[in-house]
Amino acid sequence: MTKIDDRLEGLMRSIANTTSRRSFLGRTATLLVGAAGLPLLPISRAKGGQSASPEGYNDPSSCNYWRHCAIDGYLCDCCGGSQDACPPGTEMSNVTWIGTCHNSEEDMDYVIAYNDCCGHGACGRCACTRNEGEKPLYTAPKNNDILWCFGTTDKNYNCTVARVLGVAGV
């Protein structure tokens, strides 16, 4: 036998002497459950990247606003709210989907959180469906076509805010 074989045999015997089958199965199960939870983490769904700024690029009430690269719904800026706050009488959902949007004026990518504001009925003004980078509905955290009013007292969708979480890749 070579030195490598001797060292590997010694290592394996040491592990076998200090580890039981039950602990090995427990650790393996923990690893598998942890790996199954990875798709539940926030995911960057969209990557903007417009070379020329279209009309409304700096207008929060425009669908072409740079933060709206992965939005699907009514813009809260047109419904009595803002990019960071829901209109009065509505409640921001605790659940969010995120996108990575490119601000070509600063030449920077930002992580944007899209939260639905719930309460009342649908606003009905400034409908915007950009969906850049959207995935099929069976991948829920990467899709914005589902109702995101989880954990709110009123499940009626009103509008969507687009909050900057930070610079992407930092």
N, C-alpha and C positions, 0 to 999 in steps of 0.2 A: 504494500500500500504506500501511497505517496503521503507527504506531509499534509497536503490539503485534505485528503481522505481521512487521515487521522484526526485532524482538527474538526472537520464536519461531523465525524462519528462522535467525538467527545461532546460537541455542542448539542447534537440530537439526543444523546443519552442524558445530558444535564437537563434539557427541557423536559424529556420524558419523566425524569425523576421528580421534577418540581411542579409538573402540571398534570391535572387529572383530565379525563375525558369530559367530565361535567363542566369544568371551567372553560375548556376549549370550546365546547358547544355553546356555552353562555356568551363567550366573547364573540364567537362567529355570529350568533343571533343578534347581538347588539350592533355589530358592524352592518348586518343586512338591514335592520330596522333604521339605522342612521342613514344608510345609503338610500333607502326608500323615501326618506323625508327631504332629500335634496331638491326635488322638483317643487316643493312648497316655498322655497326661498324666493325673495324678490328677484325678478329677472329683467334685464334690459331688453325690451322688445323691439325697439325701433332705433334706427340710426338715420338721423336727418342728413343733411349734407347738400344744401343747395348752393350752387356757385353764384347765382345772381339773386338778389333779394326781390321777391315778387311784391306786388302791390299789397299793402296791409301787413307787411313783414314785422313792423314794429307797433301794430295796432292790436291790443289785447282783445278787441271785439271782432277781429277778423279771423277767419278760418286759416288764413295764411300766416298768422303770427307764428314766430319761430318755436314757441313752447308747445304748439299744438300738433306736433309731428305724429303723435300716437293717440290722439283724442278721438272719442266717438260719443257725441251727445250735444247738448245745448251748452253754450259758453256762459258761465256764471257772470262774466263781465257785462253781458247784455241783459241779465236777469235780476239786477239789483245787487249783485255781489262783486267780487273782484277775482283776480287770479289766485289769491291766497285765502279768500274768505267766502263763505256761503251767503246767499241772500238772507235777510232777516226772516225769521220764522222757519228756517230749514236747518237741518243738522248734517254735519259732515260725517260721512261713513268712516269707520275705523279701518276699512279694508281698501287697499289701493292697487292699481296696476301702474307700472312705471315704463318710461320710454327714455331713450337717450337722444336728445335733440341737439342739432348743431346750430349755433348762433354765428352766422357768417360774418356779422359785423365785428364780433370779437374774435372770430376764428377759434371758438372753443366749443367743446361738447359738454352738455349739462344733463344730469339725471333729473327727470321730471316725474313727480308723483301726481297721478290723476285720481282725485277723490270725487265720488258722486255726492252731491248735496241732496238730501232726502227730506221730504215733507211737502205739503201742498200737492199740486199736480205738476206735470211737465211744464217747463217755462214756455217752450214753443218758439223762442227767438234765437237767432244765430246758431242754427243747426250746423254741426261740423263733423265730418267723418273723414279723417285722414288715414288712420290705420296702417301707417308705414311699419312694416316688419311684423304685422299681425300673424299669428299662428292659428291653426284650426281650433274650433271650439272644444274639442276633446282635450286640449292642453289649456285648461282654465286660467292659470296664472299668466299666460301669454296672450290671452284673448280678452277684448274689451266688450264683447257683445252680450255679456251676462249682466244681470242686475247686481250692482256692487253695494247695495244698501243694507249689508249685513250689520247687525249690532245697533241699528237705529230704531227709535220708537215708531217712526212712520216709514214704511217701505216704499212709498211713492217717490219715484225719481223726479228731480227738479232740474238740475244742471250739473256741470262738472267743472271743478277747479283744476288748474295746472300749476302746482307749486314746484319751485326749484329746490331740489334736495342738496345739490352740490355739483362740483365739477366732476365730470366723468374721468375715470382712470387715475384719480388721485388717491 
